Amino acid sequence: MSQNTIKVWDPLIRVFHWSLVVFFTIAFLTGEEEDSLHAYAGYVVIGLVIFRILWGFIGPEHARFKDFVFGPAKVIQYLKSLASGSPQRYVGHNPAGGYMVVLMLATLLVVTFTGLKAYAAEGHGPLAANAEISVISFAKAEEGDRKRNGAVESGKNKGDEYWEEIHEAASNFMLGLIVLHILGVVVYSRLHKENLVKAMITGEKDSE
């Protein structure tokens, strides 16, 4: 490591980051396909998110939530400095970036949970044992409609559609957050003349 750089991102954070990029992309692109690749990619994403949450409490300094989750006043102050074109520099995540990390992790929890529920409604996955409960609840809720329409539609299919709609909406919201994240990286990198993508590969940032 050069004397002009400082180690910021530990190897596990870097592996987590790029693995999430790869497997979320796979999961998103295979979302319309009826194959196991989407499910397997989703399982990996679940594992990565769980790891990141745990690492946020027990990992090295800059990986911990307490290092980059600030109060609202600090975030507003940072955004004002960003708008002025001279944002305060942070070695780890800046206050706005810290909120983005938390929001993305929370969204991924929604994405993966609803994905598991939709998969369970089809009789697959670790939550499939609970699928019968969902079937019963949705069957009762839609019983009147089925009688009126004379449909032969099962509660399972209704449950599947319900969770799939939430899953799709959360996935699209996550995609929007990713776009904002990339824009934030570009803006921050240009203002500070610092390559954040390279930093997430090498783990090092300029010391000053």
C-alpha positions, -999 to +999 in steps of 0.1 A: +000+000+000+013+034-010+021+060+017-004+083+000-033+058+004-053+044+032-070+010+035-107+015+037-127-014+023-118-049+037-117-079+013-151-092+025-168-059+018-153-058-017-163-094-024-198-087-011-202-056-033-192-071-066-209-104-059-241-085-052-237-067-085-233-100-104-261-120-087-287-092-085-281-086-122-286-123-130-317-125-108-332-093-124-325-105-160-340-139-154-370-127-135-394-134-164-381-169-169-395-201-154-362-217-145-341-223-114-313-198-122-335-169-110-341-187-077-305-197-072-293-162-078-319-150-054-307-174-027-272-160-031-285-124-028-303-134+004-270-148+018-251-117+008-276-093+024-276-113+057-238-112+057-237-075+051-261-068+079-241-089+103-208-073+090-223-039+097-221-047+134-190-069+137-169-059+107-139-035+106-144+003+113-156+015+079-179-015+073-199-008+105-232+010+104-221+033+132-193+046+109-217+059+082-252+061+096-256+097+107-285+118+120-308+138+096-290+171+104-257+157+093-272+144+060-288+177+053-255+195+060-237+172+036-263+176+009-259+214+012-222+211+009-227+188-021-250+214-038-223+240-033-199+220-052-175+215-023-188+185-003-170+174+029-148+144+023-154+112+042-129+083+043-158+057+044-194+063+032-206+099+033-239+106+052-260+104+020-242+073+008-248+057+042-285+062+040-284+048+005-267+016+018-293+012+045-322+018+020-307-006-005-303-034+021-339-028+033-352-030-002-333-062-009-348-077+021-383-070+007-372-082-027-359-115-015-387-122+011-414-116-015-395-137-039-394-165-014-432-161-008-440-162-045-418-193-049-435-209-019-469-203-034-458-225-063-448-252-038-410-245-040-383-231-017-377-230+020-411-213+027-431-238+008-442-255+041-461-223+049-477-221+014-508-239+026-516-211+051-513-185+024-535-206+002-562-208+029-561-170+036-563-161-001-590-186-007-612-171+019-605-136+007-614-144-029-642-169-022-670-145-031-654-135-064-649-171-074-685-179-068-697-149-087-675-154-117-677-192-117-639-193-119-619-224-110-590-204-098-571-216-067-560-196-037-525-206-045-525-188-078-539-157-061-512-159-035-486-163-062-498-132-081-500-112-049-464-118-039-451-116-074-466-081-079-448-069-047-417-087-057-416-070-091-424-036-077-396-039-051-372-051-078-379-021-100-375+002-070-342-014-063-332-008-099-340+029-094-318+030-063-290+014-082-292+042-108-291+068-081-262+050-065-242+050-097-250+087-103-239+095-067-206+076-073-200+096-106-207+130-089-187+122-058-158+109-079-157+140-101-160+165-072-132+148-052-112+136-082-113+102-066-120+069-084-145+052-061-149+022-084-112+015-082-113+020-044-140-008-042-116-030-062-084-023-044-099-013-010-077+018-009-084+055-011-062+086-011-052+095+024-060+132+018 
